[in-house]
Amino acid sequence: MNEMPAKLKARAERKTAKRDAKKRQIAASAIEALKELGYANTSLRDIADRCDLSLGMLHYYFEDRSELIIYCVQIYKHEFVRKIASALEQTTGRDQVIDAFAEVLVASIIDDDMAHRLWYDIRSQAMFDETFRPVVDELEAMLIAIMATAMRQAGNADPAQVELKYAMLDGLFRFFMQDGIGQTDHSRDQLLSAFHAQLATIFG
């Protein structure tokens, strides 16, 4: 009696998995286009060309550019938090937490700068465009939660301070992201030193 529903369910799951894989492929191509052309100059047609898709087919996966950008940011921010969580799992005590956290932050600034720039862009736009507010609230809550995890593992578990500590760290992260767009070129060691100092202050 349940054989057909089970088959239909399995088929639907395969279709969903295939669609999700394609959306991730499109997102990767979108990031590459954004790196080359810049956010303001990248259209859905540019991204469709990168993916060897018609514009109509791209619209099958994403209604507009905002939806695509939101999807890209969600993927990369979830992966960013996953990397932090994985690094923190290997730590014991304040000093190891600082070392691990700083390493992930610096590596992400160097390797994933465009994804983070998109995040800061939609976070700014969310103040004026409600399209971006739900995803910004979701991702900001996720980032604050991983900050709380780091604080607990470092022996500073005051929940009243979590959002303030997150804001302090985010401010430094954003500064280096923006500074890297211009002429300033900080070395990896300089970035590590700055984040070590900030995290030492944050964790007390």
C-alpha positions in Angstrom: 0.0 0.0 0.0 2.8 2.4 0.8 5.1 1.4 -2.0 4.0 4.1 -4.5 4.1 7.0 -2.0 7.5 5.9 -0.9 8.7 6.0 -4.6 7.1 9.3 -5.1 8.8 10.7 -2.0 12.2 9.3 -3.1 11.7 10.8 -6.6 10.8 14.2 -5.0 13.9 14.1 -2.8 16.1 13.3 -5.8 14.6 16.2 -7.7 15.1 18.5 -4.8 18.7 17.4 -4.3 19.4 18.0 -8.0 17.8 21.4 -7.9 19.8 22.4 -4.8 23.0 21.2 -6.5 22.3 23.3 -9.5 21.5 26.3 -7.4 24.9 25.9 -5.6 26.6 25.6 -8.9 24.9 28.9 -10.1 25.9 30.5 -6.8 29.6 29.6 -7.3 29.5 31.1 -10.8 27.8 34.2 -9.5 30.5 34.7 -7.0 33.2 34.4 -9.8 31.3 37.0 -11.9 31.0 39.3 -9.0 34.7 39.1 -8.3 35.5 40.0 -11.9 32.8 42.6 -12.6 31.9 43.9 -9.2 28.5 43.9 -7.5 27.0 47.0 -9.2 28.1 45.8 -12.7 27.0 42.2 -12.5 23.6 41.4 -14.0 21.6 38.2 -14.1 22.5 37.9 -17.8 26.2 38.0 -16.9 25.7 35.2 -14.4 23.5 33.2 -16.9 26.4 33.4 -19.4 28.8 32.1 -16.8 26.6 29.2 -16.1 25.8 28.4 -19.8 22.1 29.0 -19.0 19.5 31.0 -20.8 18.2 34.0 -18.8 14.8 32.3 -18.6 16.4 29.1 -17.1 18.2 31.2 -14.5 14.9 32.7 -13.6 13.6 29.2 -13.0 16.0 28.9 -10.1 16.1 32.6 -8.9 13.4 35.2 -9.3 15.8 38.1 -9.4 19.3 39.2 -8.6 18.4 40.0 -5.0 17.2 36.4 -4.4 20.4 35.0 -6.0 22.7 37.3 -3.9 20.8 36.3 -0.7 21.3 32.7 -1.6 25.0 33.2 -2.2 25.5 34.9 1.1 23.5 32.3 3.0 25.7 29.5 1.6 29.0 31.2 2.4 28.0 32.5 5.8 26.7 29.1 6.9 30.0 27.6 5.7 31.9 30.3 7.6 30.1 29.5 10.8 30.6 25.8 10.3 34.3 26.4 10.0 34.4 28.4 13.2 32.4 25.7 15.0 34.7 23.0 13.8 37.8 24.9 14.9 36.3 25.6 18.3 35.5 21.9 18.9 39.2 21.2 18.9 40.0 23.8 21.6 40.5 23.7 25.3 40.8 26.9 27.2 41.0 30.6 26.4 44.3 30.7 24.6 43.4 27.9 22.2 40.0 29.5 21.5 41.8 32.7 20.6 44.3 31.0 18.3 41.6 28.9 16.5 39.1 31.8 16.2 41.8 34.1 14.8 43.0 31.6 12.3 39.5 31.1 10.9 38.8 34.8 10.7 42.0 35.6 8.9 41.7 32.7 6.4 38.2 33.8 5.6 39.2 37.4 5.0 41.9 36.2 2.6 39.9 33.5 0.8 36.3 34.5 0.9 36.5 38.3 0.7 33.8 38.7 -1.9 31.2 36.6 -0.1 31.7 38.7 3.0 31.5 42.0 1.0 28.1 40.8 -0.3 27.1 40.1 3.3 28.0 43.6 4.4 26.3 45.0 1.4 22.9 43.3 2.0 23.2 44.1 5.7 23.4 47.8 4.9 20.6 47.5 2.3 18.4 45.9 4.9 18.1 49.2 6.7 16.3 50.5 3.6 14.9 47.4 1.8 12.8 44.9 3.7 13.6 42.3 1.1 16.9 41.7 2.9 15.8 41.9 6.5 14.7 38.3 7.2 18.0 36.8 6.0 20.0 39.5 7.7 18.2 38.7 11.0 18.7 35.0 10.5 22.4 35.2 9.7 23.2 37.8 12.4 21.5 35.5 15.0 23.7 32.6 13.8 26.9 34.7 14.1 26.0 35.9 17.6 25.3 32.3 18.6 28.8 31.2 17.5 30.2 34.2 19.4 28.4 32.9 22.5 29.9 29.4 21.9 33.4 30.9 21.7 32.9 32.9 24.8 31.7 29.9 26.8 34.7 27.9 25.7 37.0 30.7 26.6 35.5 30.9 30.1 33.5 34.1 29.6 29.9 33.0 29.6 28.1 36.3 30.4 25.1 36.2 28.0 24.4 39.9 28.6 27.7 40.7 26.9 27.4 38.5 23.8 25.9 41.0 21.4 28.4 43.7 22.5 31.4 41.4 22.1 30.1 40.3 18.7 29.8 43.9 17.6 33.3 44.6 18.6 34.7 41.6 16.7 32.5 42.3 13.7 33.7 45.9 13.6 37.3 44.8 13.2 36.5 42.2 10.7 34.5 44.7 8.6 37.4 47.2 8.8 39.9 44.8 7.4 37.4 43.7 4.7 36.9 47.3 3.6 40.5 48.3 4.0 41.6 45.4 1.7 39.6 46.9 -1.1 41.9 50.0 -1.2 45.6 50.4 -1.2 46.3 48.9 2.2 47.7 45.4 2.1 47.9 43.8 5.5 50.0 40.7 5.8 48.6 37.5 7.3 50.7 38.0 10.4 49.4 41.5 10.8 45.8 40.3 10.6 46.5 37.5 13.0 48.1 39.9 15.5 45.1 42.3 15.3 42.5 39.5 15.8 44.5 38.0 18.7 44.6 41.3 20.4 40.9 42.0 19.9 39.9 38.5 21.0 42.0 38.8 24.1 40.2 42.0 25.0 36.8 40.4 24.2 37.3 37.3 26.3 38.9 39.2 29.2 
